[in-house]
Amino acid sequence: VQLAESGGGLVQAGGSLTLSCASSGNILDPNVMAWYRQAPGKQRDRVAMITRGGGTNYADAVKGRFTISRDNAKNTVYLRMDSLKPEDTAVYYCNAYKPLDYNSWGPGTQVTVSS
């Protein structure tokens, strides 16, 4: 499966952005679809995930500010980011994971939050 992120950009602190992840396949096929982020010099961390069944989970750092959702008809997963902080600056990656089958990544989209 191929993934393509979009929607990144430069935003002021307190602002909002919505990222999109378009999949070449059915987004209900993987067990999990998730958003990760990686800041310069840091490891890639999971930010939010949504399971095939629709369950969601968020990192503590973004809980209450970020919302993951999907449009099954468009095979697209979204990440709505509100109340953005400078520490949210990172490259954001979309991931699709199906055990013993694939663990696919998109090329990433840059999000920069200015103070």
N, C-alpha and C positions, 0 to 999 in steps of 0.2 A: 504494500500500500504506500502511496506517495502522499505527503502532506505539504501544504503551503500556507504559511502564516501571512497575515497582513494586518494593518491597522496600527502599527507602531508609530511613534513620532515623539515630538517634543511637547511637553505640557508643563504648566506651572504647578507647583505644589498646591494640593487641594482640588485639582482638576480631575477629569475623568477621561478614560479611553476605553474603547472596546476592541479587543483583538479577535480576529477570525482565523480559523484553521479549516481549510477546505481539504477534504480527503478524496483520493481517487477511488476509494472503495466505500462500502457500506459502513458507516460509523457505528453500527450496532454489531459488527462482526468482532472487533476486538473486545477483550474482557474489560479493558480500561482505556479511556482516553484522558490525557492529562496535559496540563501546562506546567512547564518547568521554567526556571530562569537562572541565568548565570551572569554575575557581575564580574568585572575585571579582577583577576587574581583570586577568585573564589570558586568553589565547586558549584556544580549545577544542582539545584534543589527543586523539589516538586513544590508547586504553589497550590494547585487545585487538581482534582480528579473527578471523573464521573464514570460510573460503572455501566455495564450494559443494561442493568436493571434500573438505572437512573439515580442511584445513590451518589452522593457527593461528599467530598472531604476537602478540607482546606488546611494549609499551614497556619500555625498560630499567628504568624506575622501579618497575614492578610485576612484573617477571619473577620467577618463583618464589613469588609471593604470590597472584596472581590467576589464575583459570582460567576460560576461556570454554568453554561447551558448548551443546548444543542438543538439543531434543526435537522431532524432525521431525513426529511424530504430533500434537503439541500446537501446532505452529508457534510455538515459544517458544525464545528464546535466553537463556542465563543467564550471569551473571558472579559467580563465587564469589570473595570477597575475604577473604583471611586475613591475620593479622599486620598489621592496619590501623594506619596512622600518622596523626598530625594533618595531615600534608601531603597525605593522600588526600581531605581534605575538599573537596567540590565538588558541583556538579550533574552527574549522570551521564546521558548521552543514548545512546539506541539509534539505530543508523543502518542502513539497507538501501540498497545501491547496485547499480544495474544500468546499465551504460553506455548512453547514448542513450535511456534509458527512464525511470528515476527515481533520485532521491537523497533518500530519505525520512528524516525525523527524528521521534522521539517528543518529548513535552513535557518530559521529564526528570524525574529523581527526586533529591532532596537526600540526600547522605551527609555526616554530620558526625561527625568522630572527635575525641573529647576526650582531652586529655593527662592 
